[in-house]
Structure formats: C-alpha cells, structure tokens
Amino acid sequence: MASLLIIEPFYGGSHKQLVDTLCSRLNVSTFHLVTLPAKKWHWRARASALTISQAIPRDHQFTILFTSSVLSLAELLGLRPDLAQLKKVVYFHENQLCYPVKNVKERDFQFGFNQITSCLAADQVLFNSQYNLSSFLTHIPRFLAMQPDHRPNSAAICDQIKMVSQVCYFPLQLPTRSPTTLVKGDLRLHIVWPHRWEHDKDPDTFCRVLIKLHEDNHDFVLSILGEVFSEVPDIFQEVKVKLKDKIKVFGFVPSKEEYYDLLSTADVVVSTALHEFYGVSMLEAVWLGCYPLVPSRLVYPEIYPVECLYNTEQQLFKRLVKMCGDLTACDSSQLGVRFDELAGEEPLLQLLEVLGDRD
C-alpha cells in the first residue's frame, strides 16, 4: 500500500506542475493522490479540508502527508485524527499574510490564519523562496494583531514555525532547448508580459508604460500573455485599441510548445507585480533568452542581478526606451541567473529527500 499521501486542493498552474513533477519521480505504488480542480480558489482555501477528509481512504498505511498551503491542515487533522501521526509536510507557493489589498478591511483574515495554523500543525514547512519564508514570519505579529482581543503569543508562534521551516525552490522543469541557440527574427524590440490578468500583477503600471512608449513614437511589438479570467482589467482593453498595430499576441496561449516558441522570439520580459514569491513565467522567459526587467521588491532581488531591477515606473519606461533604440541592451547571456539552484533537479532532489525518497 502507498506510504505517501499527496493532497492538492487547487490542482492547476504551478500547484499542478509541482505535484506532476513529484509524481513523475515516484513509483506509482508508493503514493496516493487526492486533488480538487483549480477553480474558485477562495472556496478551496475555505472549505476543501472537509471534502478532502472524505476522499482520503480510511484503510491506509500512510506515513507521510504532503500538501500545499491552500489546504487548512489543522482542520483536516481535526476531521481525520488518524492522519495526525503522519509526518506532515506543507509547501508554500505563496502566502496570504502580505497579499496586496487596497483597504485592510478587505483582507480575508481566514486565509492567512489557516496558513499559520497549518504551519503549527505541520512537522516540516517548505517555502519556494527565502522571500516567501521571511515575509511570512515578518507579517505574523501584525497579522495576528488584527484580532480585537485575546491575541495569541505571536513571538512563540514565529519561533515554532521558524524551527520547522526551510527554503525549497520550486522544481521548475525548464524547456530542454538551450537558450543560447535560439534566434530572434524581428528587428523591433519584442516586449512580453506573461502574467495572470489580475490586479496583484499590477497590469495598470505595465500598460501605462507601454501606452507612453507608443505615444512617444518608440518602435516595438508586444505580447500580453498569461491566464485570462472572467473579469479583464479595463486597462487591457485600452491597450488593445491604442496599440493594435503593435500587438503580436493578446491572450493566453494554451499550447506549451507554442508558448515557449513565442517566448524564444521575445527580447525583454517585464514584471510589475505587487505579489510574487517565485515567478515561474519570468524564469521560463529568461531561460529562453529574454532580458528580465523586474521591480526591486518581493522575490526579485533574490533571483535576478541588480542590473535587472528598477525602482519606479519612470525607471522602467527609460529602460524600455533604451532597449527600443538598441537591442544589444537586452542581451541576457551574461546575467548569470542561478538556474541550477533555482529550478530543476536540485530543488526536486531536496523535496524528495524531505519526503524520504531519493532513489
């Protein structure tokens, strides 16, 4: 019987990538997988523990439980006390304690609270970057202080979580093609933005910069990629109209091969994110030869050299102006991004070791 129980309440995107990568290295007889579709994230975070508690077999010989932080682990263990004796490992793709909201009253306290209690219920907690780990620990006191009274001892909670936590970068499986062999065919600067079309990726800043570039008569082509949800930010419609002659691709590219081919023709990949803990799409684009322009905040200074960072919207605009006039300014071949450490086999072996399987 299987000894490893793998749970993913939000089986899509990078969460699915991690589970599939892990399972591809395990004997199928050694693990049991329980997932829910990647829809309605908020409901998965609130309510998946009950559904999953019913889906896990009662007759089992599990010794290890592995899940993402979307699951409320403490709730699951309360519903299924037979799982409490397992070694429990939680993986943090992101944390909700510093999710950007316009007003603190808009923050759903339960999401962050569940992540804290999941850490306290776990035997080991893995974060996909040092920034993810440090920002989580740093925000715990302020977050718990939102309670009106009878607040827990946040210092003790931080100490307990810190003792069981470590960084394990996302084992991203990069394309097998070498980025140094890819050829770009267009003489105009090709700018790509490969992020979810949601407010935490700050599309407004990106689009303002692109519109200004266009209005100042700089020559470039543009691909706005990433997952599109039911509510498209208004700024994208403005860009679609004003920059229609410059747009190469506008919208999600479902074929991974076509997506990689498109990235390989681009020159510069831009992030304006307000909420990022690793950045799969950025690393993929940089691997395929794009020069990264990223804000000097969040996880980016941990991953990219200082010459790739900008501090203000105006600095981003000026960097793109320079690249429009000189494509050699987006040569990424000497950046020295630590792909071996940040993605692929090294973090995967670390994860397998935590789960007791390095064969």
N, C-alpha and C positions, 0 to 999 in steps of 0.2 A: 504493500500500500504506500501511497505518497507520504513523504515526510514534510514537504514544504507546501504551505498554503499561501497562494498569491491572490491578493484581493486588489481590484482596481474599480472603484465606483464610477470613474469617469474615463472609460476606455476609448480614448481618442487623442489625437495630436501627440504631443511629446509623452504623455502618460502611456499611450498605446505603444509608442516607439520603445520606451524603456521596458515594458512588460514583454513585448515581442522579442527584443534583443536578448533579454534574460532567458526567456523560454527556449530560444534557439540554441542556447549553450547547455541546456539541461536535458537529461534523459526524461522522456515523456512520462515514464512510470514513477518519477520521483517528485512530481508536483501536481497540485490540484489548483485550477484557475477559476476564480469567481469574478465576474465583471458585470458592470451595467453600462448601457450605451452612453456615449458622450453627448448628452443632451441635458438642458436645464441644470446647469452646474450648481445653482443655488439650492435646488431641491436635493441634488446628490449630496451636497455638503450637510444639509439639514437632516435628511431622513434616510440615507442609504443604509445606515447601521442595522435598522430593523429588517429591511428587505434582505440584506446580505446574511443576517443571522439565521434566517430561514432557509437560505440557499446552501449554506455550508453543511455537509453531511454530519450526522450525529455519530455515526460509526466511523472513526478515523484513527490514524496513528501519526498525526501531525506533530512535529517537534519545533517547527519554525513558522512564524507568520510574517509575511512581507506585504506591506500596503503603502499607498501614498497617503499624504496628509489630508486628502479630501474626505477620507473616512474618519468618523469620530470613533477612534479606537476604544476610548473609555466606555462609550455607550455599548459598543459591540461586546466587550468583555462582561459588562453587566447583564447583557441579554444571553450571552453564551459563556458562563463561568468555566466551562470545560476547556476554553481556549486560554485561560489566564496562565496556565503552567507552561505554555509555549514560549520560546524565545521570540520576542515581538520586535520587528524592525520596521520603522516608518521612514519613508523617503519624501523629502520636501522639494517639490518642483518650484514652489513659490510659498510665500507666507502672507497671511491676510492682515498682519498687525500694522503694516505700513502701506496698505492699498490706498491709492490716492482718491480722496473724496473731497468735494467742494466744501462741504459742511460736515463737521464731526458728527452731527446728529444723523447724518445719512449713513454712517458706518453701522453695519450689522454686527453687533457685538458677538453674536453666537459663533460666527465663522472663526474669528480669532481665538475665542475662548475654547472652542473644540480642538483647535490645533495645540493649544497649551496643554489641555488635559490629555490629548493623545500622546504628547511627549512624556508626560508624567507617568502614563500607563505603559510606555514602551521600555524595552531593555536597551535598544540602540536606535539612535536617530541620525539619519544621513541627510545632509543638505547639499544641493547641487552647486554651491559656491560658498566661498568664505563670506561674501557679502550677505547672502541669504541667512547664514548662521548668525553673523554678528548683528545684523539688523533685527532679526527675530528676538535675540536676547536683549538688545538695547531697548526695544519698544515694549517689552513685557511690563515693567513697572508703570509706565504711563498708560498702557492699555488697561491694566487691572485697576488703575486709579479711577477709571470711568465709573466703577461701581459706587453707588451712593453711600454705602456704609458696610461694615463687617468685611473689609477687604482682606484677602489672604496676604501672607508674607511673601512679597514678590522677590525679595532677595534670596530667600530659601528656594523658591521655585526656579529662579535663574541658575542657582548653583546646582540644583538637582539635574536640570536639563543639560547644562554645560558638561556635566560629568559623563553623560551618555551620548554626546553629540560629536560628530566629525564631518568633515567635508568629503564628499564623494562626487566628483564631477559627473555630469550626465554622459553615459557611454554612447555618445552620438556616433552612428555609423556613417561616416563621410563617403562620398562617391569614390569609386576606385580610380577614377581618372586623375592623373597628376595635373594640378593647376598650371604648371609651367608649360604644358604642351597646348593649352587652349589658345585659339586665335580669335581675336575680335575684329569684325569686318567693317564696322561703321566708323567714320572719322569724327562724328559728333559724339560728345560726351553722353554716355548712356547711364542714367541715374535710376536706381531701383530701390523700392520701398516694400519689403516683403513681410509685412506685419498684419496682425489681425486689425480689422477696421473698427476699432473700439477706442474709447476716449483715453484709456490708460496708456495707449501708444502715442498719444498726442498728435493725431494727424493734422490738427489745425496749424501747428507750428510748421510742419513739413510743407503743407500746401501753401501757406503764406510765402515761404521762401521760394517755392517753385513759381508761384504767380509773379513775384517780384523779378525773378530771373527772366521770365518771359517778357514782362513789361519793359525791362531794360535791354531787350533785344539780344540776349545771350542765346547761343545755339546749343540745343541738347535734345535728347529723346528721353522718354520717361516710361517706366513700367511700375505700376502700382499693383502689387500682388497681395497675397495673404487671404485668409478666410474672411468671407463677407457674411454678415449676419442680417437679420430681418430689418434692422434699423441702420441704414447707411448714413454716416455723418454728413451733414449738409455741405460741408466744405469740399467733399469729393465731387459732388455734382457741379459745383462751381469750377473746379479744376477740369472736369471732363468737358465742359463747354469752352472755357477760356484757352485750354491747352490741347484742344482736339487734334491739331496738326502735329503735335509733338508726342502724342501718346502712342507707344508701341503695344503695350498690353495693359488692360484695365480690368482687374478682377482675378479671382482665384484660378490657378492652373492645376487641374486635378491630376494630371499625369506627372509623376515624379520625374520621369526622364525628360519630359518637355520643360518642366520647371528648372531642372539642373542645366539644360541646354540654354535656357533663357538667361540664367544667372551667369553662365560662362561667357555670354556676349556683352554683359554689362561692365561698366568701368568703376562705378562707385556705389556702395550700398550705404544707406542713411538710416540712422535711428534717431527718433526724437522722444523715446519712451520716457514715461513717468514711473513705470513699474516694470522692472526686469531683473531677473535673478540668474539668468544664464544666457539665453538668446540663441536658440537653435538656428533660426533663419539667418541671423547675422554670421554665425560661424560657417554655415554652409556656403554663403555667398563669398566670404573671404577666402575660404578654401579653394573656391573656383575662380579666384583671381581678382575679385572686387576689392577696392580700397575702402576700408570702413571709416565713416565719419560718425562719431558717437558722442553723446553728451558726457561731460566729465562728472558723472554721478552714477549711482546704482552699482551694478556689477562691472560696468565697462572699464574702469581703470584697473581692475583685477585681471582683465583678459587682454586688453589692447594697449599698445605702447602710447606714450604721451602725445606723439605727433598725430594720433588719430582722434584726439579728444578736442571738443570745443565747449566753451562756457556759455555762450549766448547765441541767440538766434542770428544776430548780425555776424558773428564769427562763422557760423555755418554758411551763411549767404556768401561771405567773402571767400571761403574755401572753395565753394562750388563755382564762383565766378572765375577763380584762378584755374580750376580744372577745365572749365568750358573753353578757356583760351589756350590751355597747354595740357594735353592728355598725359604727358610724362609726369605730371604732378599727382597722378593717381596710379603710379607704379607701386604695387603692393609686394613685390617679390622679395624685398629686403626687410619687411616689417618684423619677422621673427616671432609670429604668433605661435604659442606653445601647443600646437595641435596634439602632440603625443600625450601631453599631460591633461589637456582639457577635454579630450574626446577619445572615442575608440577603445582600444584594448586595455589600456592602463586603468581607467576607472571601472571598466567591466570586470577585470580581474579583482579589483578591490571589492566590488559588490559581491562577486561570487565567494570571496574569502569570508566576508561578513556572514553570508548565508551558508557557509560551510561546504562549498563545492568549488574547487579549483581544478578539477580534472578536465 
